[in-house]
Amino acid sequence: MKIVHIITRLIVGGAQENTLLSVKGQMDLGEEVVLVSGPAEGPEGDLFEQARDWGVRVVMVPELIRAVRPATDWRAYVALRRVLRSERPEVAHTHSSKAGILGRAAAWAERVPAVVHTIHGLPFGPFQPALVNRGYIALERWAARRCHAIVGVCQAMNQQALAAGIGRPEQYHVIYSGMDVDRFLNPPGDPAATRQRLGLEPGTVAFATVARLFELKGHDDLLDVAPEVLRRDPRVRFVFVGDGCWRERLQAKARRLGVAEAIRWVGLVRPDEIPPLLAACDVVVHPSLREGLARVLPQGLIAGKPAISYDIDGAREVVTPETGILLKPRDLAGLTQAILDLAADPERRARLGAAGRNRFAEQFRWETMVHQLHDLYRRILDRPA
């Protein structure tokens, strides 16, 4: 079959890695696959070089941007229809909110036989004004009537979308976001050498967070608890992996709080550099307030590291009492205590990490995701028109 994937921008991020692995896996199965993307704006880096290395054919739509601009969005819709009319795919698979709304509308108008959308994270929630939420929900309801199937990367995404009146229950499927599990099970390199490169002194306990340096990703909460954590356990270090437009603001805040010496700013890294970094750290901490299912949580668990997370969206599907510590959002006292408890107990860290590795290694293989998507496409195409 011929498949067209549509995504708003191919930056370094979880949704983008998921999409690119889907494309690669479908190409490996012998399918003809095209990836349509808008430009990669911002300091997060992009995955276009990775796509080229894998031989992915990428079609750029410059008008497909993240910001809401009605005139530009209309031009993006027209451009997407033009691409679909030219490619004539059996399947159009959209990712992210903007590409999901415009892409589904374009694919439906062009009568693509199978139209699928993946929810990597919902565009509405308590972090936004009520009027903005109502607008996004109305658009998502409209777009849901223009696709055959909706895939959530976790159960929570589907439940929240249905609760908002988006789509019908029979449209929904759960396919967990795939990753290169073997690289997390057997990361390259020497963890001790990586720790030395990161400036982690012997005896320190490293808490890693992997996320864009941007709002709602939890870095502010980590900085807010850092003074008390370090006062009670000076061995703790925080490893911030990622970059973004909030870097200077966060670094200034760390200096203002007097905790800059305990922060390691790794910056932007390629996806294949994440496994050795997690292997060199002791715990994954991800107090984000907006996610679908943050990839770093299963990645860290598969690497044998326990996880600390806020109880938002799909986090509870991987962070359980057997694999880590789940907290109420913005529970800074709980976050402080969770970091101190795991820092002080290496045996508990090992036990939680081992449970996560045993439980999730197979579930999050990218090959599993690809085969589940292929089966879904085939079921849609085999239905009577």
Backbone torsions as a table, in degrees:
resi	resn	phi	psi	omega
1	MET	NA	158.2	175.3
2	LYS	-103.0	130.8	-173.4
3	ILE	-125.4	134.4	172.4
4	VAL	-116.1	120.8	173.0
5	HIS	-97.4	138.2	-178.4
6	ILE	-126.3	125.3	179.4
7	ILE	-138.5	149.6	-174.1
8	THR	-64.2	-47.2	-180.0
9	ARG	-155.3	142.4	-174.6
10	LEU	-97.4	58.1	176.6
11	ILE	-80.6	172.5	173.7
12	VAL	-75.2	108.2	-177.3
13	GLY	-169.5	167.4	-175.0
14	GLY	-63.0	-47.4	-179.3
15	ALA	-61.7	-38.0	-177.5
16	GLN	-71.2	-40.9	176.9
17	GLU	-63.1	-42.5	177.3
18	ASN	-57.0	-47.8	-177.3
19	THR	-64.3	-44.3	-177.8
20	LEU	-66.2	-38.2	176.4
21	LEU	-67.2	-34.8	175.4
22	SER	-61.4	-45.0	179.2
23	VAL	-61.8	-48.1	-178.9
24	LYS	-59.9	-46.7	-178.2
25	GLY	-63.0	-39.2	179.4
26	GLN	-70.1	-34.5	173.6
27	MET	-64.1	-39.8	178.2
28	ASP	-62.9	-28.3	177.4
29	LEU	-79.4	-3.4	177.7
30	GLY	95.7	8.0	179.9
31	GLU	-83.6	154.7	173.7
32	GLU	-89.7	120.0	-171.8
33	VAL	-128.1	136.4	176.5
34	VAL	-124.3	137.2	178.0
35	LEU	-110.5	120.6	179.0
36	VAL	-105.6	128.2	-177.0
37	SER	-142.2	153.1	166.8
38	GLY	-82.6	179.1	-179.8
39	PRO	-69.9	150.8	178.3
40	ALA	-88.5	97.1	-179.1
41	GLU	-94.3	150.5	174.0
42	GLY	100.4	174.4	-174.4
43	PRO	-88.1	6.0	-173.1
44	GLU	-74.7	-11.1	-174.3
45	GLY	84.7	171.0	-178.3
46	ASP	-138.3	171.2	-177.3
47	LEU	-112.0	18.1	-179.1
48	PHE	-64.8	-38.6	178.2
49	GLU	-63.5	-42.0	176.8
50	GLN	-60.3	-43.1	178.9
51	ALA	-60.6	-43.4	178.7
52	ARG	-63.3	-42.0	179.9
53	ASP	-60.3	-33.7	-179.9
54	TRP	-87.1	1.6	178.7
55	GLY	75.4	24.3	-179.0
56	VAL	-79.4	133.3	174.7
57	ARG	-84.4	116.6	-177.2
58	VAL	-108.9	130.2	174.0
59	VAL	-109.4	120.7	-177.4
60	MET	-91.0	132.3	173.2
61	VAL	-117.1	97.2	-174.0
62	PRO	-59.2	-27.9	-178.1
63	GLU	-76.1	-12.2	-177.6
64	LEU	-83.9	89.9	-175.8
65	ILE	-117.5	162.8	-175.7
66	ARG	-73.1	-38.1	-177.6
67	ALA	-66.6	148.7	177.6
68	VAL	-84.4	112.4	178.0
69	ARG	-139.9	101.0	-170.1
70	PRO	-50.9	-45.1	-178.0
71	ALA	-65.2	-44.9	178.5
72	THR	-66.3	-38.5	179.8
73	ASP	-63.8	-37.7	177.0
74	TRP	-63.1	-41.6	178.3
75	ARG	-65.3	-35.4	176.8
76	ALA	-64.7	-41.8	177.2
77	TYR	-60.0	-45.7	179.3
78	VAL	-62.7	-42.3	180.0
79	ALA	-64.3	-40.3	178.8
80	LEU	-64.5	-40.9	176.2
81	ARG	-60.2	-39.9	179.9
82	ARG	-63.9	-43.0	179.0
83	VAL	-63.4	-46.9	-178.4
84	LEU	-64.7	-37.2	178.6
85	ARG	-64.9	-36.1	-179.9
86	SER	-74.9	-41.9	-175.5
87	GLU	-79.7	-32.6	179.9
88	ARG	51.8	59.9	-179.3
89	PRO	-79.4	159.7	168.5
90	GLU	-80.4	-28.8	-176.5
91	VAL	-130.2	131.9	167.7
92	ALA	-115.9	121.5	-176.4
93	HIS	-120.5	115.7	-176.3
94	THR	-102.6	153.2	-177.7
95	HIS	-139.4	142.1	179.9
96	SER	74.2	161.6	-167.6
97	SER	-67.4	-52.4	-176.5
98	LYS	-62.4	-51.6	179.0
99	ALA	-64.6	-30.0	179.3
100	GLY	-67.4	-40.4	-179.5
101	ILE	-73.6	-52.8	-178.3
102	LEU	-69.2	-40.0	-177.5
103	GLY	-67.0	-41.4	178.0
104	ARG	-66.1	-40.7	178.1
105	ALA	-60.9	-44.5	-179.3
106	ALA	-66.4	-44.1	-178.4
107	ALA	-65.6	-39.0	179.5
108	TRP	-66.2	-42.2	179.7
109	ALA	-65.3	-32.5	179.0
110	GLU	-88.6	6.2	176.3
111	ARG	57.2	43.5	173.4
112	VAL	-65.6	131.2	-172.9
113	PRO	-60.3	-34.1	179.7
114	ALA	-132.1	118.1	179.1
115	VAL	-117.0	121.5	-175.1
116	VAL	-127.4	142.1	176.7
117	HIS	-128.4	136.3	174.6
118	THR	-105.5	129.7	173.1
119	ILE	-90.1	106.5	174.4
120	HIS	-88.3	-25.2	178.0
121	GLY	-173.9	139.4	-176.8
122	LEU	-79.4	143.7	-178.4
123	PRO	-80.5	-3.0	179.5
124	PHE	-121.8	160.6	-179.9
125	GLY	164.5	-177.6	-175.3
126	PRO	-67.6	-10.2	-178.3
127	PHE	-84.7	-0.4	-176.4
128	GLN	-125.1	158.4	177.2
129	PRO	-61.4	151.9	-176.7
130	ALA	-59.7	-38.7	-178.8
131	LEU	-64.7	-41.0	178.0
132	VAL	-64.3	-42.9	178.2
133	ASN	-59.7	-44.6	-179.3
134	ARG	-61.5	-38.7	178.7
135	GLY	-64.5	-46.1	179.9
136	TYR	-65.0	-41.2	-179.7
137	ILE	-63.4	-42.0	178.2
138	ALA	-61.5	-42.5	179.5
139	LEU	-66.7	-40.5	179.6
140	GLU	-67.7	-36.5	175.4
141	ARG	-62.8	-42.9	179.0
142	TRP	-62.2	-45.2	-178.0
143	ALA	-68.5	-32.2	-179.7
144	ALA	-63.5	-25.5	177.3
145	ARG	-80.0	-0.3	-178.8
146	ARG	-120.6	34.0	173.0
147	CYS	-152.7	160.9	-178.1
148	HIS	-90.5	-31.2	-176.0
149	ALA	-146.6	147.9	176.1
150	ILE	-123.4	126.1	-178.0
151	VAL	-107.8	125.9	172.8
152	GLY	-100.8	141.6	177.9
153	VAL	-78.8	-1.9	173.6
154	CYS	-161.4	164.8	-179.9
155	GLN	-61.2	-37.9	-175.0
156	ALA	-60.4	-38.8	179.9
157	MET	-60.4	-45.9	-179.2
158	ASN	-65.3	-42.9	-178.9
159	GLN	-63.7	-41.9	-179.6
160	GLN	-67.8	-39.6	179.2
161	ALA	-66.0	-44.6	178.4
162	LEU	-63.7	-39.1	179.3
163	ALA	-62.6	-26.8	178.1
164	ALA	-87.3	4.7	177.9
165	GLY	79.5	24.1	-178.4
166	ILE	-95.5	115.4	175.8
167	GLY	73.8	-173.6	-179.3
168	ARG	-115.1	149.9	-177.4
169	PRO	-54.2	-37.1	-176.2
170	GLU	-70.7	-12.9	176.4
171	GLN	-76.6	-20.4	-166.4
172	TYR	-90.2	141.9	176.7
173	HIS	-142.0	150.4	175.1
174	VAL	-109.3	120.8	173.3
175	ILE	-132.6	109.4	-175.3
176	TYR	-65.7	144.8	-175.8
177	SER	-64.9	124.0	-174.9
178	GLY	-83.4	158.0	178.6
179	MET	-152.6	168.0	178.8
180	ASP	-80.0	84.1	-172.4
181	VAL	-59.6	-38.6	-174.6
182	ASP	-61.5	-31.1	179.1
183	ARG	-70.6	-24.7	176.5
184	PHE	-85.8	-31.4	175.6
185	LEU	-70.2	-37.8	-177.8
186	ASN	-133.0	72.3	-175.6
187	PRO	-66.6	144.9	178.0
188	PRO	-73.1	157.8	174.9
189	GLY	87.0	175.9	-178.0
190	ASP	-104.5	116.7	-179.3
191	PRO	-55.3	-36.4	-179.6
192	ALA	-64.1	-39.4	178.8
193	ALA	-67.7	-38.3	178.3
194	THR	-65.0	-41.2	177.6
195	ARG	-60.7	-40.5	179.7
196	GLN	-64.9	-40.8	179.0
197	ARG	-64.2	-33.3	179.2
198	LEU	-79.0	-7.5	-178.2
199	GLY	77.0	30.0	178.4
200	LEU	-91.8	110.3	-175.9
201	GLU	-68.6	153.5	176.4
202	PRO	-55.0	134.9	178.5
203	GLY	92.3	-10.5	178.6
204	THR	-78.6	156.5	178.4
205	VAL	-115.7	117.8	-170.9
206	ALA	-100.2	126.9	177.3
207	PHE	-109.1	114.6	-174.4
208	ALA	-99.7	137.3	169.0
209	THR	-126.2	133.9	-178.2
210	VAL	-119.1	108.1	-176.6
211	ALA	-170.8	158.1	171.9
212	ARG	-60.7	143.5	175.7
213	LEU	-81.1	86.1	-171.6
214	PHE	-153.0	171.1	-177.4
215	GLU	-62.3	151.0	174.6
216	LEU	71.4	4.5	-178.0
217	LYS	-92.7	-4.1	171.5
218	GLY	97.9	-4.5	-177.9
219	HIS	-64.6	-37.2	178.6
220	ASP	-60.4	-41.5	-179.1
221	ASP	-65.3	-39.6	178.1
222	LEU	-63.5	-41.0	177.9
223	LEU	-67.3	-36.2	-179.5
224	ASP	-65.8	-34.6	-179.3
225	VAL	-88.4	-14.6	-173.7
226	ALA	-57.4	-43.1	-179.1
227	PRO	-58.0	-44.8	-179.5
228	GLU	-69.3	-41.0	178.3
229	VAL	-58.8	-46.8	-176.7
230	LEU	-71.6	-30.7	176.1
231	ARG	-63.0	-38.0	-176.7
232	ARG	-90.3	-23.7	177.7
233	ASP	-148.8	92.2	-176.8
234	PRO	-66.5	-7.3	-178.6
235	ARG	-78.0	-15.1	-174.0
236	VAL	-71.8	137.7	172.7
237	ARG	-130.4	148.1	178.2
238	PHE	-112.8	128.3	-178.9
239	VAL	-111.6	108.9	-178.8
240	PHE	-96.4	110.1	179.4
241	VAL	-102.5	121.2	-179.5
242	GLY	131.4	169.5	179.5
243	ASP	-140.1	171.8	-179.5
244	GLY	167.5	177.8	-173.5
245	CYS	-72.8	-7.8	178.5
246	TRP	-95.8	6.0	-173.8
247	ARG	-57.5	-52.1	-176.6
248	GLU	-63.4	-39.7	179.8
249	ARG	-63.3	-43.6	-179.6
250	LEU	-68.0	-39.3	178.3
251	GLN	-65.5	-38.6	177.2
252	ALA	-64.5	-39.2	178.6
253	LYS	-65.1	-40.8	178.7
254	ALA	-61.2	-40.6	177.8
255	ARG	-66.6	-40.8	-178.6
256	ARG	-63.3	-36.3	-179.7
257	LEU	-83.1	-7.7	179.6
258	GLY	76.2	26.5	-177.6
259	VAL	-118.7	10.3	-174.3
260	ALA	-58.0	-34.9	-177.7
261	GLU	-67.5	-17.9	-178.5
262	ALA	-96.1	-0.5	-178.5
263	ILE	-104.5	134.4	173.5
264	ARG	-111.0	113.9	-177.6
265	TRP	-93.7	97.4	-175.0
266	VAL	-76.3	-33.7	-178.6
267	GLY	84.4	-165.4	-176.2
268	LEU	-74.4	130.6	177.4
269	VAL	-132.3	158.1	175.1
270	ARG	-73.2	154.6	179.1
271	PRO	-54.9	-34.7	-177.8
272	ASP	-74.6	-6.2	176.1
273	GLU	-90.6	-10.6	-178.1
274	ILE	-66.5	-45.7	-176.8
275	PRO	-55.0	-48.7	179.0
276	PRO	-65.5	-30.0	177.5
277	LEU	-67.0	-44.3	178.5
278	LEU	-65.8	-37.1	179.1
279	ALA	-62.5	-28.9	-178.4
280	ALA	-83.1	-13.4	-179.4
281	CYS	-99.9	173.6	-173.8
282	ASP	-106.7	-30.2	-176.3
283	VAL	-145.7	145.9	168.9
284	VAL	-98.9	127.4	177.2
285	VAL	-123.9	126.4	-173.7
286	HIS	-140.8	78.6	-178.7
287	PRO	-85.2	48.5	179.7
288	SER	-75.2	152.0	179.6
289	LEU	-104.5	-2.9	-178.2
290	ARG	-148.5	110.5	178.6
291	GLU	-152.1	166.0	161.9
292	GLY	-87.9	-82.4	165.9
293	LEU	-135.7	107.7	-176.6
294	ALA	-58.1	124.4	-176.8
295	ARG	-61.2	-30.4	-176.0
296	VAL	-65.0	-23.5	179.7
297	LEU	-67.1	-57.4	175.3
298	PRO	-64.5	-33.1	178.5
299	GLN	-60.1	-47.5	179.0
300	GLY	-63.3	-41.7	179.8
301	LEU	-64.7	-41.9	178.4
302	ILE	-64.5	-32.0	175.8
303	ALA	-75.4	-2.2	177.7
304	GLY	87.5	21.2	-179.3
305	LYS	-110.2	134.6	176.1
306	PRO	-67.8	162.1	-175.3
307	ALA	-125.3	143.0	169.0
308	ILE	-117.5	128.6	-177.9
309	SER	-149.9	154.3	167.3
310	TYR	-74.1	150.8	-179.0
311	ASP	-82.9	76.2	178.5
312	ILE	-127.6	144.4	174.6
313	ASP	49.3	-122.7	-172.3
314	GLY	-90.3	6.6	-174.8
315	ALA	-58.2	-39.6	-176.0
316	ARG	-68.1	-13.1	178.1
317	GLU	-77.0	-13.8	176.4
318	VAL	-125.8	-31.4	179.4
319	VAL	-93.7	103.3	-177.8
320	THR	-121.6	172.3	176.8
321	PRO	-58.7	-20.6	179.5
322	GLU	-85.0	-16.9	-174.2
323	THR	-122.8	-10.5	-178.7
324	GLY	176.2	-155.5	-176.7
325	ILE	-128.2	123.8	179.5
326	LEU	-107.7	133.0	-174.3
327	LEU	-125.6	156.1	171.4
328	LYS	-65.2	143.1	178.8
329	PRO	-55.3	135.9	178.6
330	ARG	65.9	20.5	175.3
331	ASP	-82.7	83.6	-174.9
332	LEU	-68.9	-34.6	176.6
333	ALA	-64.8	-42.7	178.1
334	GLY	-65.6	-38.0	178.3
335	LEU	-63.9	-44.0	177.6
336	THR	-57.4	-48.8	-176.7
337	GLN	-67.8	-37.4	179.6
338	ALA	-62.7	-43.7	178.9
339	ILE	-62.9	-44.9	-179.3
340	LEU	-65.2	-41.0	-178.7
341	ASP	-62.1	-46.7	-178.4
342	LEU	-73.1	-32.7	176.8
343	ALA	-61.9	-33.3	-175.2
344	ALA	-87.8	-6.6	-169.9
345	ASP	-132.6	83.1	-179.5
346	PRO	-63.4	-31.6	179.1
347	GLU	-66.9	-40.4	177.1
348	ARG	-65.6	-40.5	177.1
349	ARG	-57.8	-45.0	-179.3
350	ALA	-65.1	-40.6	-178.4
351	ARG	-66.3	-45.7	-180.0
352	LEU	-65.4	-43.0	-179.9
353	GLY	-63.5	-41.3	179.8
354	ALA	-64.6	-37.8	178.8
355	ALA	-65.4	-41.1	178.5
356	GLY	-64.3	-41.7	179.0
357	ARG	-61.9	-46.1	-177.9
358	ASN	-66.6	-33.1	-172.6
359	ARG	-83.2	-33.3	-167.1
360	PHE	-115.0	-3.7	-175.1
361	ALA	-58.0	-45.1	-178.1
362	GLU	-78.0	-36.5	-175.1
363	GLN	-60.9	-31.8	-173.2
364	PHE	-106.9	16.3	175.1
365	ARG	-66.5	137.0	-179.4
366	TRP	-65.7	-28.8	178.1
367	GLU	-64.5	-36.8	176.8
368	THR	-63.2	-45.1	178.5
369	MET	-59.3	-45.0	-176.7
370	VAL	-62.9	-44.5	-179.6
371	HIS	-66.9	-37.1	178.0
372	GLN	-66.8	-39.6	176.3
373	LEU	-64.5	-42.6	-179.8
374	HIS	-61.1	-42.8	178.5
375	ASP	-63.3	-39.6	178.9
376	LEU	-63.9	-47.3	177.7
377	TYR	-55.1	-46.8	-175.7
378	ARG	-63.9	-39.5	179.2
379	ARG	-63.4	-39.4	179.1
380	ILE	-65.6	-46.1	-176.6
381	LEU	-68.2	-27.0	-179.1
382	ASP	-83.2	-7.8	178.5
383	ARG	-70.5	153.6	170.8
384	PRO	-60.1	146.2	-178.6
385	ALA	-59.5	NA	NA
